[in-house]
Amino acid sequence: MPPVPGSGLAKGLAVTLRTMTRKSVTEQYPDVQPDLAPRTRGVIGLFEENCTVCMLCARECPDWCIYIDSHKETVPPAAPGGRERSRNVLDRFAIDFSLCMYCGICIEVCPFDALFWSPEFEYAETDIRELTHERDKLREWMWTVPAPPALDPAAEEPKELGAARKAADKLAAEAAQAAEQQAAEQQAAEQQGAKTEGDA
C-alpha cells in the first residue's frame, strides 16, 4: 500500500508538538557540574614512572600530536661482575590537544600503563599554543583519573595470577621441605652426638 501523501509531515509535526509540551531542563553549567559517564574521555594523564620511552604511543598516534624526547643513561651493574646496561630516560613528553582527536589509541597501545583517561574537560585556553601540555601538566591530570571499577567476583582468575600463585606455592613447598630436611639432619646429628657421648 503506498504511503498517504503528507503522512511524513504529520509525523514530524506530532514529534514537534510532543516536544513543545515537555518542560525543558537546563543544566546550570558552570555553576552545576554535569554528571559525566564513568568512561568519559576528557584529557589524557601521564604516569611518568611507568613510561619506558618505547615510543609506541607516538608511532601509533594518527594525528602525530605526541612529542617525546629522551636520552640514554648507563646503569651500573646490579651485582659484582655484571655488565653495565643502558636505559632510556624521558626528557620531554607532550601532547598537543589542539590536534588530538581523543581516539584513545595511545592509551590502548601503551604496554606499561603510563597513559590514562581523565574525565576532566575544562582546559580551554585563549591561545592555541597553550593546548600543548608538557609532562608536568599531564602528571597533574593523573590525579583526576578515577579508580578502576571493581573486578567481577564471578569472573575467572587471570592466568597471570594463577601462574604466580602456582610458582609461589611451589617455592613455599620447597622451602618447607628444605626446612624439614634440615630439622631432620639436625635431629640426627644431635642423636649421633648423644650416642657418641654415651659410648664414651
Phi, psi and omega per residue, in radians:
M1 nan 2.209 -3.127
P2 -1.187 2.584 3.133
P3 -1.139 2.590 3.132
V4 -1.244 2.312 3.131
P5 -1.044 2.304 3.113
G6 1.536 0.015 -3.121
S7 -1.189 -0.610 3.113
G8 -1.140 -0.707 3.105
L9 -1.119 -0.705 3.137
A10 -1.125 -0.710 3.107
K11 -1.103 -0.771 3.131
G12 -1.068 -0.745 3.121
L13 -1.156 -0.607 3.110
A14 -1.125 -0.738 3.098
V15 -1.096 -0.738 3.129
T16 -1.077 -0.783 -3.135
L17 -1.129 -0.716 3.104
R18 -1.076 -0.747 -3.127
T19 -1.184 -0.626 -3.123
M20 -1.162 -0.515 -3.095
T21 -1.461 -0.251 3.109
R22 -1.363 2.588 3.090
K23 -1.363 2.275 3.121
S24 -1.433 2.478 3.128
V25 -2.001 2.016 -3.139
T26 -1.781 2.163 3.066
E27 -1.384 2.265 -3.040
Q28 -1.503 1.015 3.087
Y29 -1.335 2.403 0.199
P30 -1.656 0.055 3.127
D31 -1.156 -0.637 3.111
V32 -2.017 2.111 -3.127
Q33 -1.291 2.458 -3.133
P34 -1.252 2.675 3.031
D35 -1.443 1.952 -3.073
L36 -1.621 2.630 3.064
A37 -1.164 2.665 -3.092
P38 -1.017 -0.562 -3.086
R39 -1.830 0.626 -3.140
T40 -1.105 2.386 3.082
R41 -1.700 1.740 -3.132
G42 -1.794 -1.306 -3.123
V43 -2.422 2.807 -3.083
I44 -1.757 2.234 3.093
G45 -1.772 2.576 -3.119
L46 -1.970 2.173 2.998
F47 -1.720 1.605 -2.913
E48 -1.046 -0.595 -3.088
E49 -1.093 -0.460 -3.122
N50 -1.531 -0.203 -3.077
C51 -1.331 2.222 3.127
T52 -1.888 0.172 -3.123
V53 0.986 0.768 3.122
C54 -1.375 -0.250 3.070
M55 1.216 0.169 -3.139
L56 -1.096 -0.729 -3.105
C57 -1.098 -0.757 -3.121
A58 -1.188 -0.633 -3.118
R59 -1.264 -0.610 -3.084
E60 -1.505 -0.230 -3.094
C61 -1.134 2.092 -3.119
P62 -1.241 -0.330 -3.128
D63 -1.723 -0.106 -3.096
W64 0.924 0.863 -3.092
C65 -1.862 0.126 3.116
I66 -1.869 2.220 -3.119
Y67 -2.047 2.154 -3.100
I68 -2.257 2.287 3.005
D69 -2.180 2.530 3.138
S70 -2.676 2.982 3.010
H71 -2.477 2.846 -3.127
K72 -1.695 2.465 3.054
E73 -2.185 2.557 3.095
T74 -1.595 2.259 -3.136
V75 -1.777 2.264 3.126
P76 -1.127 2.764 -3.110
P77 -1.103 2.523 -3.125
A78 -1.268 -0.548 -3.125
A79 -2.231 2.682 3.093
P80 -1.034 2.399 -3.130
G81 1.516 -0.097 3.117
G82 -1.365 3.086 3.136
R83 -1.895 2.683 3.117
E84 -1.239 2.596 3.109
R85 -2.161 2.729 3.083
S86 -1.963 2.543 3.114
R87 -2.411 2.676 3.119
N88 -1.428 2.391 3.093
V89 -2.070 2.243 -3.083
L90 -1.282 2.175 3.064
D91 -1.765 -0.725 -3.119
R92 -2.526 2.350 2.998
F93 -2.403 1.994 -3.097
A94 -2.369 2.572 3.063
I95 -2.185 2.233 3.099
D96 -1.608 1.766 -3.079
F97 -1.327 -0.111 3.003
S98 -1.343 -0.334 3.081
L99 -1.783 -0.479 -3.031
C100 -1.052 2.385 3.093
M101 -1.886 0.219 3.006
Y102 1.003 0.699 3.133
C103 -1.386 -0.434 3.110
G104 1.428 0.149 -3.131
I105 -1.102 -0.687 -3.119
C106 -1.075 -0.665 -3.138
I107 -1.232 -0.680 -3.117
E108 -1.185 -0.689 -3.028
V109 -1.473 -0.229 -3.099
C110 -1.148 2.011 -3.072
P111 -1.382 -0.150 -3.038
F112 -2.071 0.268 3.107
D113 0.909 0.998 3.100
A114 -1.779 -0.293 -3.110
L115 -2.072 2.425 -3.087
F116 -2.470 2.651 3.027
W117 -1.415 2.331 2.983
S118 -1.964 2.482 3.132
P119 -1.348 -0.035 -3.123
E120 -1.153 2.312 -3.113
F121 -2.258 -0.026 -3.084
E122 -1.661 1.354 3.100
Y123 -2.404 0.625 3.091
A124 -1.153 2.598 3.140
E125 -2.292 2.697 3.068
T126 -1.439 -0.361 3.121
D127 -2.022 2.188 -3.082
I128 -1.077 -0.449 3.142
R129 -1.193 -0.378 3.130
E130 -1.351 -0.124 3.136
L131 -1.457 -0.030 2.996
T132 -1.516 1.862 -3.087
H133 -1.616 2.127 3.086
E134 -1.402 3.079 -2.986
R135 -1.105 -0.530 3.100
D136 -1.122 -0.749 3.115
K137 -1.186 -0.717 3.120
L138 -1.102 -0.596 3.107
R139 -1.192 -0.639 3.087
E140 -1.076 -0.669 3.112
W141 -1.140 -0.418 -3.095
M142 -1.059 -0.551 -3.085
W143 -1.315 -0.165 3.103
T144 -1.712 0.023 3.139
V145 -1.265 2.215 3.141
P146 -1.231 2.751 3.104
A147 -1.166 2.619 3.133
P148 -1.163 2.691 3.133
P149 -1.147 2.702 -3.140
A150 -1.137 2.587 3.131
L151 -1.251 2.624 3.097
D152 -1.282 2.099 -3.102
P153 -1.122 -0.392 -3.135
A154 -1.537 -0.033 -3.100
A155 -1.305 2.741 3.086
E156 -1.218 2.646 3.108
E157 -1.225 2.379 3.106
P158 -1.040 2.558 -3.110
K159 -1.049 -0.641 -3.118
E160 -1.096 -0.732 3.133
L161 -1.160 -0.722 3.117
G162 -1.076 -0.764 3.134
A163 -1.136 -0.723 3.130
A164 -1.135 -0.685 3.132
R165 -1.155 -0.729 3.114
K166 -1.070 -0.768 3.132
A167 -1.105 -0.725 3.136
A168 -1.154 -0.724 3.113
D169 -1.117 -0.684 3.126
K170 -1.121 -0.774 3.115
L171 -1.118 -0.699 3.126
A172 -1.136 -0.705 3.122
A173 -1.140 -0.724 3.110
E174 -1.131 -0.690 3.122
A175 -1.149 -0.715 3.115
A176 -1.136 -0.705 3.125
Q177 -1.139 -0.713 3.113
A178 -1.142 -0.670 3.115
A179 -1.153 -0.722 3.105
E180 -1.114 -0.741 -3.138
Q181 -1.135 -0.712 3.119
Q182 -1.137 -0.711 3.112
A183 -1.125 -0.710 3.128
A184 -1.138 -0.726 3.109
E185 -1.123 -0.714 3.126
Q186 -1.134 -0.710 3.122
Q187 -1.148 -0.705 3.116
A188 -1.132 -0.685 3.115
A189 -1.151 -0.695 3.106
E190 -1.133 -0.730 3.114
Q191 -1.133 -0.686 3.130
Q192 -1.130 -0.715 3.120
G193 -1.137 -0.712 3.122
A194 -1.155 -0.672 3.140
K195 -1.175 -0.673 3.118
T196 -1.150 -0.713 3.107
E197 -1.152 -0.653 3.137
G198 -1.168 -0.656 3.113
D199 -1.191 -0.572 -3.126
A200 -1.270 nan nan
